[in-house]
């Protein structure tokens, strides 16, 4: 898809970005202000109308404010991160994924008339050294693996469409350490981000991660030692603490992956917990609402309506200028307003499991296609993915974004109309059974969500990526 001229231009653009990034990383404290402003000027020139002039000016104003919370936050991250790791993150996640990749993606959406994602999530393996209560990925079994060639194909074809961010889950991805490092070396222009239980992170692995520079981590943790180990097993909390210490020691960027449930919701959002993981070096966190996926799902772990309302308020409190905790949380379920609702089905991401099945979402175990037989583009143009493309947003209230959890009638309709098959390897679950577990929750949440949505003011995104 990319011509020789495109490749030359790409190389020159990356080199220009590299020079500016080197200048910023060489500066410290107040001196960085000039470098940050140069980066904004360069971004505005390169990206053009990707953002409004007002947005660029707001960033410039923030940079010039010595008390701005998020500029202090960025400076702290730069001070703590290995210089090579910081540069690779800026180049691969910043230049390649956010700027150049986004331009390619938007262009290709118009060309191919389908969703093109900003990131692809895939499972190197279903094997795992743990057995956590209520784990959605446990329904896949523990014997399937993507080969190195499969993973190489995903990244190679993804880059052709403009995708430069790849996340891995499982199973436990680090069971495949050697292949992950090999992928990071071969595709050193992409950012690899790994969801891990932390138990396989060691000194030798950290040294290789620093050498390559393009791997970040999300560590699974759920509050106190008691709330964490109750679901994940004795000793897991201590293993996470050890991994955090190692990653911080080597200046590797990492955050947290937190599944919030009825049992742990206060523990994983307390000031004490957040200050602890921030001091350990975690700078961001993904919060995931417990999903009742699989025949053995524990429905008693579903948050109550009051707890979900609390999560909406609490995450925004932590991100507010008044909060002094150096940590940026994101809520996969409650931040729909900022991304235009459901991001699955390739709108912003999709999932490939360890058997190669392409699923619209990590929680939606249905598929028409497989990476062993289909290209990434064919997957995105498959019936189930096109049903997502044609149906999004599934609700104009983005506090009710999901076609399973909050709008289960949509998922049932899409699966039946597209003939998608279920992909659970160990315990096949029908779409009717899955959605029946969400029906009462969806009906009850509707009243709460609609009330909150009506009371708030909402900014219309400049770019939504809905079917026109």
C-alpha positions as CSV (number, residue, x, y, z in Angstrom):
1,X,0.0,0.0,0.0
2,X,2.9,2.4,0.8
3,X,4.9,3.6,-2.2
4,X,8.7,4.2,-2.2
5,X,8.0,7.9,-2.0
6,X,5.8,7.4,1.0
7,X,8.5,5.4,2.8
8,X,11.1,8.1,2.1
9,X,8.8,10.8,3.4
10,X,8.1,8.7,6.5
11,X,11.8,8.2,7.2
12,X,12.4,11.9,6.9
13,X,9.5,12.8,9.2
14,X,10.6,10.3,11.8
15,X,14.1,11.7,11.7
16,X,12.8,15.3,12.2
17,X,10.6,14.2,15.1
18,X,13.6,12.4,16.6
19,X,15.8,15.5,16.6
20,X,13.1,17.5,18.4
21,X,12.5,14.7,20.9
22,X,16.3,14.5,21.6
23,X,16.3,18.3,22.4
24,X,13.5,17.9,24.9
25,X,15.0,14.9,26.6
26,X,18.3,16.8,27.0
27,X,16.6,19.6,28.9
28,X,15.6,19.6,32.5
29,X,12.9,21.3,34.6
30,X,12.2,24.9,33.4
31,X,14.4,24.5,30.3
32,X,11.9,21.9,29.0
33,X,9.3,24.6,28.4
34,X,11.0,25.7,25.3
35,X,11.3,22.1,24.0
36,X,7.7,21.3,24.8
37,X,6.6,24.5,22.9
38,X,8.7,23.4,19.9
39,X,7.0,20.0,19.9
40,X,3.6,21.6,19.9
41,X,4.6,23.9,17.0
42,X,5.9,20.9,15.1
43,X,2.8,18.9,15.8
44,X,0.5,21.7,14.6
45,X,2.5,22.0,11.4
46,X,2.5,18.2,10.8
47,X,-1.0,17.4,12.0
48,X,-2.7,20.6,10.7
49,X,-6.4,20.5,11.4
50,X,-6.3,17.3,13.3
51,X,-7.0,19.5,16.3
52,X,-8.4,23.0,16.4
53,X,-6.2,26.1,16.9
54,X,-7.8,26.6,20.2
55,X,-6.7,23.1,21.3
56,X,-3.0,23.8,20.4
57,X,-3.2,27.1,22.2
58,X,-4.6,25.5,25.3
59,X,-1.6,23.1,25.4
60,X,0.8,26.1,25.0
61,X,-0.9,27.9,27.9
62,X,-0.6,24.7,30.1
63,X,3.1,24.4,29.2
64,X,3.8,28.0,30.3
65,X,2.0,27.5,33.7
66,X,4.6,26.3,36.2
67,X,1.8,25.0,38.5
68,X,0.0,23.0,35.9
69,X,-0.6,19.5,37.3
70,X,-0.1,17.6,34.1
71,X,3.0,19.4,33.0
72,X,4.5,18.5,36.4
73,X,3.3,15.0,35.8
74,X,5.0,14.8,32.4
75,X,8.3,16.2,33.8
76,X,8.2,13.6,36.5
77,X,7.7,10.8,34.0
78,X,10.6,12.0,31.9
79,X,12.8,12.3,35.0
80,X,12.1,8.7,36.1
81,X,12.2,7.0,32.7
82,X,15.3,5.6,31.0
83,X,16.2,8.1,28.2
84,X,16.0,5.5,25.4
85,X,12.7,4.2,26.6
86,X,11.3,7.7,26.8
87,X,12.5,8.5,23.3
88,X,11.1,5.3,21.8
89,X,7.7,6.0,23.5
90,X,7.7,9.5,22.1
91,X,8.6,8.3,18.6
92,X,6.4,5.2,18.4
93,X,3.4,6.1,20.5
94,X,3.6,9.9,19.8
95,X,4.8,10.3,16.3
96,X,4.0,7.0,14.7
97,X,0.7,6.1,16.4
98,X,-0.8,9.4,17.5
99,X,0.2,11.7,14.6
100,X,1.3,9.8,11.5
101,X,-0.7,6.7,12.2
102,X,-3.9,8.5,12.9
103,X,-3.7,10.4,9.6
104,X,-3.2,7.1,7.8
105,X,-6.1,5.5,9.6
106,X,-8.5,8.3,8.9
107,X,-7.5,8.2,5.2
108,X,-7.9,4.4,5.0
109,X,-11.3,4.5,6.7
110,X,-12.5,6.6,3.7
111,X,-10.8,4.3,1.2
112,X,-12.1,1.0,2.6
113,X,-15.4,2.1,4.0
114,X,-14.9,0.2,7.2
115,X,-13.5,0.6,10.7
116,X,-9.7,0.9,10.9
117,X,-8.5,0.7,14.5
118,X,-5.9,2.8,16.4
119,X,-4.7,-0.3,18.2
120,X,-4.9,-4.1,17.9
121,X,-5.0,-6.3,21.0
122,X,-3.9,-9.9,20.6
123,X,-3.1,-13.0,22.8
124,X,0.3,-14.6,22.2
125,X,-1.0,-17.6,24.2
126,X,-3.9,-18.8,26.3
127,X,-1.4,-20.4,28.7
128,X,-1.3,-18.9,32.2
129,X,0.5,-19.7,35.5
130,X,-2.5,-18.4,37.5
131,X,-6.2,-19.2,37.9
132,X,-8.0,-15.9,38.9
133,X,-11.7,-16.0,40.0
134,X,-14.0,-14.7,37.3
135,X,-11.3,-14.5,34.6
136,X,-12.8,-13.9,31.2
137,X,-9.8,-15.3,29.3
138,X,-9.9,-18.5,31.3
139,X,-12.8,-19.6,29.0
140,X,-10.3,-20.1,26.2
141,X,-8.4,-22.9,27.8
142,X,-4.6,-23.0,28.2
143,X,-3.3,-24.8,25.1
144,X,-3.6,-22.3,22.2
145,X,-0.8,-20.1,20.8
146,X,-0.3,-17.7,18.0
147,X,3.0,-18.5,16.2
148,X,5.7,-15.8,15.8
149,X,4.7,-15.7,12.1
150,X,1.0,-15.0,13.1
151,X,2.0,-12.1,15.4
152,X,4.4,-10.8,12.8
153,X,1.6,-10.9,10.2
154,X,-0.7,-8.9,12.5
155,X,1.8,-6.2,13.1
156,X,3.0,-6.0,9.5
157,X,-0.5,-5.8,8.0
158,X,-1.6,-3.4,10.8
159,X,1.2,-1.0,10.0
160,X,0.1,-0.9,6.3
161,X,-3.2,0.5,7.6
162,X,-1.6,3.0,10.0
163,X,-1.7,0.9,13.3
164,X,1.4,1.4,15.4
165,X,0.1,0.4,18.9
166,X,-0.2,-3.3,19.8
167,X,-1.4,-4.6,23.1
168,X,-1.0,-8.1,24.3
169,X,-3.1,-10.1,26.8
170,X,-3.7,-13.7,27.3
171,X,-3.3,-16.1,29.1
172,X,-0.1,-14.6,30.4
173,X,1.8,-13.0,27.5
174,X,5.2,-13.2,29.2
175,X,5.0,-17.0,28.9
176,X,6.2,-16.0,25.3
177,X,8.9,-13.6,26.4
178,X,11.4,-14.6,23.8
179,X,9.0,-14.1,20.9
180,X,7.8,-10.8,22.3
181,X,11.4,-9.5,22.4
182,X,11.9,-10.7,18.9
183,X,8.8,-8.9,17.7
184,X,9.9,-5.7,19.5
185,X,13.2,-5.9,17.7
186,X,11.8,-6.6,14.3
187,X,9.1,-3.9,14.6
188,X,11.0,-1.3,16.5
189,X,8.8,1.5,15.1
190,X,5.7,0.3,17.0
191,X,4.8,0.4,20.7
192,X,4.1,-2.9,22.4
193,X,2.0,-2.7,25.5
194,X,1.6,-5.8,27.6
195,X,-1.1,-6.8,30.2
196,X,0.7,-9.0,32.7
197,X,0.2,-10.7,36.0
198,X,3.8,-9.5,36.8
199,X,5.1,-12.9,38.0
200,X,7.5,-13.4,35.1
201,X,9.2,-10.0,35.1
202,X,12.8,-10.4,36.1
203,X,16.2,-8.5,35.9
204,X,17.3,-10.0,32.6
205,X,14.0,-9.3,30.9
206,X,14.1,-5.7,32.1
207,X,17.5,-5.2,30.6
208,X,16.3,-6.4,27.2
209,X,13.2,-4.2,27.5
210,X,15.4,-1.1,28.1
211,X,17.7,-2.1,25.2
212,X,14.8,-2.3,22.8
213,X,12.9,0.6,24.3
214,X,9.4,0.0,22.8
215,X,7.6,-2.2,25.4
216,X,5.4,-0.9,28.2
217,X,3.4,-2.8,30.8
218,X,0.0,-2.8,32.6
219,X,0.3,-4.8,35.8
220,X,-2.8,-6.5,37.1
221,X,-3.5,-5.5,40.7
222,X,-6.7,-5.1,42.8
223,X,-6.2,-3.0,45.8
224,X,-5.0,-4.3,49.1
225,X,-3.1,-7.6,49.6
226,X,-6.4,-9.1,50.9
227,X,-8.7,-7.9,48.0
228,X,-6.1,-8.8,45.4
229,X,-5.1,-12.2,46.6
230,X,-8.7,-13.2,47.3
231,X,-9.3,-13.2,43.5
232,X,-5.8,-13.8,42.2
233,X,-4.3,-16.2,44.7
234,X,-1.9,-16.1,47.7
235,X,1.4,-14.3,47.0
236,X,0.3,-12.5,43.8
237,X,0.3,-9.0,45.5
238,X,3.9,-9.5,46.6
239,X,4.9,-10.5,43.1
240,X,3.4,-7.3,41.7
241,X,5.3,-5.2,44.3
242,X,8.5,-6.9,43.2
243,X,7.8,-6.3,39.5
244,X,7.0,-2.6,40.1
245,X,10.3,-2.2,42.0
246,X,12.2,-3.7,39.1
247,X,10.4,-1.7,36.4
248,X,11.0,1.5,38.3
249,X,14.7,0.6,38.9
250,X,15.2,0.2,35.1
251,X,13.2,3.3,34.1
252,X,10.6,1.3,32.2
253,X,7.1,2.9,31.6
254,X,4.3,1.0,33.3
255,X,0.8,1.3,34.6
256,X,-1.9,-0.8,36.1
257,X,-4.8,-3.0,34.9
258,X,-7.6,-3.1,37.4
259,X,-10.8,-5.1,37.2
260,X,-13.2,-3.4,39.5
261,X,-15.8,-5.6,41.2
262,X,-18.5,-5.3,43.9
263,X,-15.9,-6.7,46.3
264,X,-12.9,-4.4,45.6
265,X,-14.2,-1.1,44.2
266,X,-13.3,1.0,47.3
267,X,-9.9,-0.7,47.7
268,X,-8.8,0.0,44.1
269,X,-9.8,3.7,44.2
270,X,-8.7,4.8,47.7
271,X,-6.1,7.6,48.1
272,X,-3.9,5.2,50.0
273,X,-3.8,2.6,47.2
274,X,-3.3,5.2,44.4
275,X,-0.5,7.0,46.3
276,X,1.2,3.6,46.9
277,X,1.2,2.6,43.2
278,X,2.2,6.1,42.2
279,X,5.2,6.0,44.6
280,X,6.0,2.6,43.1
281,X,6.3,4.2,39.7
282,X,2.9,3.4,38.0
283,X,1.9,6.5,36.1
284,X,-1.4,5.4,34.5
285,X,-4.1,2.8,35.0
286,X,-6.9,1.1,33.0
287,X,-10.0,0.3,35.0
288,X,-12.2,-2.4,33.7
289,X,-15.8,-3.1,34.8
290,X,-16.2,-6.7,35.7
291,X,-18.0,-8.5,32.8
292,X,-20.1,-11.6,33.2
293,X,-18.4,-13.5,30.4
294,X,-18.4,-17.3,30.4
295,X,-20.6,-20.0,31.8
296,X,-18.9,-19.8,35.1
297,X,-19.1,-16.0,35.5
298,X,-19.6,-14.8,39.1
299,X,-22.6,-12.5,38.9
300,X,-22.1,-11.4,42.5
301,X,-18.9,-9.6,41.4
302,X,-21.0,-7.2,39.2
303,X,-20.8,-3.7,40.7
304,X,-24.0,-2.2,42.1
305,X,-25.6,0.8,40.5
306,X,-24.3,3.0,43.4
307,X,-20.8,1.7,43.0
308,X,-20.8,2.5,39.3
309,X,-22.0,6.0,40.0
310,X,-19.2,6.2,42.5
311,X,-16.7,5.1,39.9
312,X,-17.8,7.9,37.5
313,X,-17.3,10.5,40.1
314,X,-14.1,9.1,41.6
315,X,-12.1,8.7,38.4
316,X,-12.9,12.3,37.5
317,X,-11.8,13.4,40.9
318,X,-8.5,11.7,40.5
319,X,-8.0,13.4,37.1
320,X,-9.0,16.8,38.4
321,X,-6.5,19.7,38.9
322,X,-7.2,19.6,42.6
323,X,-5.9,16.0,43.0
324,X,-2.1,15.8,43.8
325,X,-1.7,12.1,43.1
326,X,0.7,11.6,40.2
327,X,-1.4,9.0,38.4
328,X,-3.7,9.2,35.4
329,X,-6.7,6.7,35.5
330,X,-8.9,5.7,32.5
331,X,-12.2,3.8,32.9
332,X,-12.9,1.5,29.9
333,X,-16.7,1.6,30.7
334,X,-17.4,5.1,32.0
335,X,-15.1,7.2,29.7
336,X,-17.2,6.6,26.6
337,X,-18.0,10.3,26.4
338,X,-14.4,11.1,25.5
339,X,-14.1,8.4,22.7
340,X,-17.7,8.6,21.3
341,X,-19.0,5.4,22.9
342,X,-18.1,1.8,22.0
343,X,-14.6,1.6,20.5
344,X,-14.8,-2.1,19.6
345,X,-15.3,-3.8,16.2
346,X,-12.2,-2.0,14.9
347,X,-13.6,1.5,15.5
348,X,-10.6,2.1,17.7
349,X,-9.5,-1.5,18.6
350,X,-10.3,-5.2,18.2
351,X,-9.0,-8.5,19.6
352,X,-7.4,-11.6,18.2
353,X,-7.4,-14.5,20.5
354,X,-4.7,-17.2,20.8
355,X,-6.5,-19.5,18.3
356,X,-6.4,-16.7,15.8
357,X,-10.1,-15.8,16.0
358,X,-10.8,-12.1,15.3
359,X,-13.3,-10.8,17.9
360,X,-14.8,-7.3,18.0
361,X,-13.9,-6.9,21.7
362,X,-11.9,-8.8,24.3
363,X,-15.2,-9.4,26.1
364,X,-17.2,-10.5,23.0
365,X,-16.3,-14.0,22.1
366,X,-17.9,-14.3,18.7
367,X,-16.2,-14.2,15.2
368,X,-16.5,-14.6,11.5
369,X,-12.8,-14.6,10.7
370,X,-9.4,-16.0,11.7
371,X,-5.9,-14.5,11.2
372,X,-4.8,-17.8,9.9
373,X,-7.1,-17.5,6.9
374,X,-7.8,-13.8,6.7
375,X,-5.9,-10.5,6.4
376,X,-6.4,-7.7,8.8
377,X,-8.4,-5.8,6.2
378,X,-10.6,-8.8,5.5
379,X,-11.3,-9.1,9.2
380,X,-12.3,-5.4,9.4
381,X,-14.6,-5.9,6.4
382,X,-16.2,-9.1,7.8
383,X,-19.9,-9.3,8.6
384,X,-19.7,-9.0,12.4
385,X,-17.2,-6.1,12.2
386,X,-19.3,-4.3,9.6
387,X,-22.3,-4.7,11.9
388,X,-20.3,-2.8,14.5
389,X,-19.3,-0.2,12.0
390,X,-22.9,0.3,10.8
391,X,-24.4,0.2,14.3
392,X,-22.1,2.5,16.3
393,X,-22.8,4.3,18.5
394,X,-25.1,1.8,20.2
395,X,-26.4,4.4,22.5
396,X,-26.3,8.2,22.3
397,X,-25.8,8.2,26.1
398,X,-22.1,7.2,26.2
399,X,-22.5,6.1,29.8
400,X,-24.3,3.1,28.2
401,X,-21.8,2.3,25.4
402,X,-21.6,-1.5,25.2
403,X,-23.8,-3.7,22.9
404,X,-23.5,-6.4,25.5
405,X,-23.5,-4.9,29.1
406,X,-25.8,-2.0,28.6
407,X,-27.6,-2.8,25.3
408,X,-27.6,-6.6,25.1
409,X,-30.3,-6.7,22.4
410,X,-27.7,-5.2,19.9
411,X,-25.2,-8.0,20.4
412,X,-27.8,-10.7,20.0
413,X,-29.1,-9.1,16.8
414,X,-25.6,-8.7,15.3
415,X,-24.4,-12.2,16.1
416,X,-27.6,-13.8,14.6
417,X,-27.6,-11.6,11.5
418,X,-23.9,-12.2,10.7
419,X,-23.8,-15.9,11.5
420,X,-20.8,-15.3,13.9
421,X,-19.7,-18.4,15.8
422,X,-18.7,-18.4,19.5
423,X,-15.0,-18.7,20.2
424,X,-14.9,-20.0,23.8
425,X,-12.7,-23.0,23.5
426,X,-13.4,-24.7,26.9
427,X,-16.9,-23.7,27.7
428,X,-19.0,-22.6,24.7
429,X,-21.5,-19.9,25.6
430,X,-24.5,-18.9,23.5
431,X,-25.1,-15.2,22.9
432,X,-28.5,-15.6,24.5
433,X,-26.9,-17.0,27.7
434,X,-24.3,-14.2,27.8
435,X,-26.8,-11.4,27.2
436,X,-29.4,-12.8,29.7
437,X,-26.9,-12.1,32.4
438,X,-26.8,-8.4,31.3
439,X,-30.5,-7.8,30.8
440,X,-31.4,-6.8,34.4
441,X,-28.3,-4.8,34.9
442,X,-28.9,-2.9,31.6
443,X,-32.4,-2.1,32.6
444,X,-31.5,-0.9,36.1
445,X,-28.5,1.1,34.9
446,X,-30.5,2.9,32.2
447,X,-32.3,5.1,34.8
448,X,-29.1,6.0,36.6
449,X,-27.1,6.7,33.5
450,X,-29.8,8.8,31.8
451,X,-30.1,11.0,34.9
452,X,-26.4,11.6,35.1
453,X,-26.1,12.2,31.3
454,X,-28.9,14.7,31.4
455,X,-27.4,16.7,34.2
456,X,-24.0,17.1,32.5
457,X,-22.8,19.3,29.7
458,X,-21.2,17.4,26.8
459,X,-18.7,18.6,24.3
460,X,-19.1,17.2,20.8
461,X,-15.9,15.5,19.6
462,X,-14.2,17.0,16.6
463,X,-13.9,13.5,15.0
464,X,-16.1,10.6,15.9
465,X,-15.5,7.9,13.3
466,X,-19.1,6.9,12.9
467,X,-20.5,5.6,9.6
468,X,-21.6,8.6,7.6
